[in-house]
Amino acid sequence: MDALSSNPYTKHGHQQIKICVSGAAETSHCGNGALELAKELGREIARQGAVLVTGATTGFPMWAAMGAKEVGGISIGFSPATTEKEHVEEYKLPIDYMDLIVYTGFGYPGRDLLLTRSSDAVICGCGRIGTIHEFTIAFEDDKPIGIFEGPWEMSAELEEILEKGHRPNSKIINNPDPKIMVQKIIELVRKNKVTEYKN
């Protein structure tokens, strides 16, 4: 059996689950061990056969991308910039640890929308206002959302938003364990994903 025929994603590669990791580009407030947790989250996404999607930025998302690439995973970034030159020179963003970068040209707000819309689920780690923005977009789009608990404030802040928002949502998972978090997110995605395609 050759490599193409043994690859389950050869014909319908778009069926591979895409998980967005949302988090802070600047991580000084994230707490001890936060970046290693981000890397392990990225590793688990890859180990469990999903594609990692990030905002093509530094900090928490980049460390998740590093983890995914360490174990041979696929990493896709959505940039706020129009071109690679703008991405690197004006936004000061990295091009490392990504197999593909989509240059949206819509700045951070538009990038966030395309990033979450292009993903099957969003996991929020240590973050700032941009993570809250991506969380609310995913919430309104009825995406499965993971609130990844760790030595940071963001998980409690998102839980407070949910409590005060008065909108129940059965597609939100809270967990501090990267492996369990990814397993549960994938289970939620599969419940709502098309599973059969015509030739």
C-alpha positions as a printed Julia matrix, in Angstrom:
199×3 Matrix{Float64}:
   0.0    0.0    0.0
   1.53   3.35  -1.01
   1.54   6.54   1.07
  -1.38   8.09  -0.83
  -3.7    5.13  -0.5
  -2.91   4.72   3.21
  -3.62   8.39   3.99
  -7.28   8.8    5.08
  -7.2   12.49   4.11
  -6.06  12.05   0.49
  -9.51  12.37  -1.06
 -11.36  14.41   1.54
  -8.55  16.2    3.33
 -10.95  18.98   4.28
 -12.59  16.52   6.67
  -9.59  16.72   8.98
 -10.76  18.59  12.06
  -9.36  22.1   12.42
  -8.89  23.4   15.96
  -8.07  27.04  16.6
  -5.9   27.88  19.6
  -6.66  31.4   20.75
  -4.29  33.15  23.13
  -2.16  36.11  23.97
   0.7   37.26  21.75
   2.34  38.82  24.82
   2.49  36.31  27.67
   4.16  37.98  30.66
   0.87  37.73  32.61
   0.26  34.06  31.83
   1.92  32.43  34.85
   4.58  29.79  35.35
   4.49  26.89  32.92
   1.97  28.54  30.59
   4.03  28.21  27.45
   4.8   24.54  28.07
   1.07  23.97  28.51
   0.5   25.73  25.17
   3.07  23.45  23.52
   1.44  20.35  25.0
  -1.95  21.53  23.76
  -0.48  21.85  20.26
   1.09  18.41  20.53
  -2.24  16.88  21.54
  -4.08  18.52  18.66
  -1.55  16.94  16.28
  -1.44  13.57  18.05
  -5.21  13.27  17.87
  -5.21  13.88  14.11
  -6.48  17.45  13.99
  -4.99  20.5   12.27
  -3.87  23.42  14.43
  -5.1   26.85  13.38
  -3.79  30.08  14.95
  -3.69  33.81  14.37
  -0.13  33.51  12.99
   1.19  35.4   15.97
   3.69  35.2   18.81
   3.15  34.01  22.39
   0.61  31.35  23.34
  -0.51  30.5   19.77
   3.07  30.25  18.52
   4.01  27.88  21.33
   1.01  25.72  20.44
   2.28  25.7   16.84
   5.76  24.71  18.06
   4.24  21.78  19.94
   2.2   20.64  16.95
   5.24  20.73  14.66
   7.37  18.83  17.2
   5.15  15.78  16.68
   4.67  16.18  12.92
   1.36  18.03  12.96
  -0.07  20.55  10.52
  -0.13  24.22  11.51
  -2.06  26.94   9.66
  -1.9   30.64  10.49
  -4.33  33.45   9.66
  -2.52  36.78   9.46
  -4.01  40.25   9.82
  -1.6   41.4    7.08
  -2.05  41.56   3.32
   1.36  40.15   2.44
   4.26  38.3    4.03
   6.27  41.54   3.92
   3.58  43.41   5.85
   3.17  40.47   8.21
   6.87  40.52   9.13
   7.84  44.18   8.79
   4.74  46.07   9.93
   2.94  43.64  12.23
   6.22  42.12  13.49
   4.74  38.62  13.36
   6.56  35.31  12.86
   6.5   32.97   9.9
   7.96  30.02  11.8
   6.13  26.8   12.78
   3.38  27.26  10.17
   2.85  25.13   7.07
   0.57  27.72   5.53
  -0.19  31.36   6.3
  -3.37  32.94   4.95
  -2.87  36.68   4.51
  -6.35  38.06   5.18
  -5.54  41.76   4.82
  -8.33  42.62   7.26
  -6.36  43.69  10.32
  -6.89  42.0   13.66
 -10.72  42.25  13.88
 -11.27  40.8   10.4
  -8.54  38.23  10.9
 -10.27  37.02  14.06
 -13.53  36.47  12.18
 -11.91  34.49   9.36
  -9.76  32.54  11.82
 -12.69  31.32  13.89
 -15.01  30.79  10.9
 -12.37  28.59   9.24
 -12.02  26.4   12.34
 -14.28  23.62  13.58
 -13.66  24.57  17.22
 -11.79  27.14  19.3
  -9.73  26.49  22.43
  -8.97  29.6   24.5
  -5.81  29.58  26.6
  -4.05  32.45  28.32
  -5.3   35.52  26.51
  -6.17  39.17  26.42
  -8.88  41.19  24.66
  -8.26  39.48  21.3
  -8.98  36.09  22.87
 -12.25  37.45  24.26
 -13.09  38.67  20.75
 -12.41  35.25  19.21
 -14.36  33.59  22.03
 -17.45  35.73  21.4
 -17.3   35.16  17.63
 -17.09  31.39  18.19
 -19.94  31.61  20.7
 -22.21  33.47  18.27
 -21.3   31.02  15.5
 -22.26  28.08  17.76
 -18.79  26.5   17.55
 -17.52  24.06  20.16
 -15.34  26.05  22.56
 -12.72  24.87  25.01
 -11.81  27.02  28.01
  -8.33  25.71  28.76
  -7.65  26.21  32.45
  -4.14  27.06  33.62
  -2.08  29.51  35.69
  -3.77  32.5   34.03
  -6.85  34.68  34.57
  -8.52  34.21  31.2
 -10.45  31.05  32.04
 -12.13  32.73  35.04
 -12.8   35.85  32.96
 -14.5   33.85  30.21
 -16.55  31.97  32.78
 -17.67  35.3   34.25
 -18.69  36.54  30.79
 -20.75  33.37  30.35
 -22.39  33.75  33.75
 -23.28  37.4   33.2
 -24.21  36.91  29.55
 -27.31  34.83  30.44
 -26.98  32.61  27.36
 -26.65  28.88  28.08
 -24.31  26.98  25.77
 -23.88  23.21  25.78
 -20.83  23.31  23.49
 -18.38  24.78  26.01
 -15.84  22.6   27.82
 -13.65  23.59  30.76
 -10.58  21.47  31.46
  -6.95  21.87  32.57
  -5.68  18.71  30.85
  -4.58  19.17  27.21
  -5.28  15.57  26.22
  -8.78  15.49  27.72
  -9.57  18.95  26.37
  -8.72  17.97  22.79
 -10.55  14.62  23.08
 -13.75  16.31  24.27
 -13.54  19.08  21.66
 -13.1   16.51  18.87
 -16.09  14.55  20.18
 -18.23  17.7   20.03
 -17.06  18.54  16.52
 -17.78  15.03  15.25
 -21.35  15.18  16.55
 -22.04  18.08  14.18
 -19.76  17.29  11.22
 -20.83  15.83   7.86
 -19.46  12.29   7.72
 -20.41  11.02   4.27
 -19.56  12.45   0.87
 -20.58  11.31  -2.59
 -17.83  10.36  -5.05
